[in-house]
Amino acid sequence: MIIGAGPAGIAAAFEAKKAGLDHVVIERGLIGNTIYNYPVGLTVFSTTNELEFIEGDLKPAREKPTREELLSYYVRFVLDNELNIRTEEKVLSIEREGRPAKLQSLREEGFKVATDKGEYLAKNVLFAIGAMDHPRKLGVPGEDLPKVFDHFRETYPWVKKKALIVGGGNSAGEAALFLAQEGAETTLAIFRDDWENTDPKQGCIKYWVKQPLEDELKEHCLKLFFLGKVIGIREGEVELESESGDRVVLENDVVFVLIGSDADLTMLKNLGVETEQGKHGEVPVYDPETFETNVPGIYVAGHFTHQRHIKGAIDAAKTLVPLIAAKLRANASTEAQKRTATDL
Ligand SMILES: Cc1cc2nc3c(=O)[nH]c(=O)nc-3n(C[C@H](O)[C@H](O)[C@H](O)COP(=O)(O)OP(=O)(O)OC[C@H]3O[C@@H](n4cnc5c(N)ncnc54)[C@H](O)[C@@H]3O)c2cc1C
């Protein structure tokens, strides 16, 4: 059972098919759902070799693919390879099953997986669920107003409108750039440390986003606000506190709060999977060689682990599925030997 059809889940399904494993991918949204939710027309920051399942397969028009080219590649890959992916079906819960009837002959524990459309029995479960479940909140009054969004989709509804972006990473930088370039009156509210950060490992704004943002600043199409904190959001305005403690009220039509998101680890924790604090939040504890957690048969790959980018997600799946196949083959042959011994 593979949960999630992002790059990790698709790569795992491809490997499972190659290894002849009986498998299914359950995806609550669409194939490549996280990429589908990227801003329209975005050029991704990775190069093709970091995004493709087979070397040389992804052929964008320019050096790096757009959202549309990447999504089209992932969808075509699934269709051309006839991968067994069930979309618009959500995994709701997973329970350990001590030798369920259908698995009895295998003499191993398995898992009962309940979705909103049915139930499955699985010997191994790969969580490839990404980390988009819980967008982080500011926790300020007015954050639930309809003009406040936790992800940025496209510019055109906001042309000539007063837009505020709160955030310090690449997604916030890209949204500010899209909005400023296409004629929204844009303010980026950012901590000075985030604006001045140039370390890609710390999740800084990439230089090819930062450079044009600086150009927009010079041309007065973008305003930068060095943030202390957001005080509140109201119809028609926002109240901010600057890094020096001054309060300002800005006229405002739309707010994008782009400060990251966290995975939902509830199902993993309910199974007894241990977690730890990673660089960007809570992550499951797993063996970096096998990607198996402390619960035998439960594996993790992708964005909500220590490998947050697409290359790491694909590489993890490519490593762990052959290991599962080898384990299953070894178990099957031990079982066969035991049966022969009993028969004799
Ligand atoms: C705007 C933006 C640009 C980015 N650009 C890049 C880039 O250039 N390069 C790069 O390497 N990374 C980039 N990233 C990060 C990249 O998107 C992730 O690293 C990548 O999606 C991880 O793949 P994944 O398979 O682990 O998770 P995801 O792609 O998030 O896939 C997880 C899937 O699991 C599904 N799912 C979750 N829970 C359930 C459930 N209970 N039941 C069923 N299905 C479920 C989700 O719907 C989702 O489709 C970017 C991210 C954003 C937001």
The ligand as an ORCA input file, in Angstrom:
! r2SCAN-3c Opt
* xyz 0 1
  C       5.601     26.210     -4.954
  C       6.517     25.049     -4.705
  C       7.598     24.833     -5.545
  C       8.450     23.751     -5.324
  N       9.504     23.563     -6.168
  C      10.299     22.493     -5.990
  C      11.410     22.230     -6.857
  O      11.694     22.976     -7.791
  N      12.178     21.143     -6.609
  C      11.939     20.304     -5.562
  O      12.673     19.316     -5.395
  N      10.911     20.516     -4.716
  C      10.099     21.582     -4.905
  N       9.055     21.793     -4.050
  C       8.806     20.795     -3.002
  C       8.186     19.555     -3.653
  O       6.883     19.892     -4.093
  C       8.160     18.382     -2.704
  O       9.482     18.065     -2.341
  C       7.558     17.147     -3.399
  O       6.218     17.380     -3.775
  C       7.686     15.967     -2.480
  O       7.079     14.846     -3.060
  P       6.311     13.799     -2.155
  O       5.897     12.708     -3.068
  O       7.109     13.488     -0.955
  O       5.048     14.611     -1.585
  P       3.819     15.291     -2.378
  O       4.204     15.652     -3.752
  O       3.310     16.340     -1.473
  O       2.770     14.091     -2.472
  C       2.077     13.619     -1.348
  C       0.716     13.166     -1.824
  O       0.071     12.435     -0.790
  C      -1.314     12.720     -0.846
  N      -1.888     12.389      0.463
  C      -1.572     12.927      1.669
  N      -2.311     12.356      2.649
  C      -3.107     11.429      2.057
  C      -4.105     10.530      2.531
  N      -4.430     10.464      3.841
  N      -4.735      9.708      1.649
  C      -4.409      9.761      0.332
  N      -3.488     10.616     -0.191
  C      -2.837     11.439      0.664
  C      -1.347     14.205     -1.199
  O      -2.592     14.581     -1.775
  C      -0.193     14.339     -2.176
  O      -0.584     14.210     -3.538
  C       8.216     22.863     -4.239
  C       7.111     23.071     -3.397
  C       6.280     24.155     -3.617
  C       5.085     24.355     -2.704
*
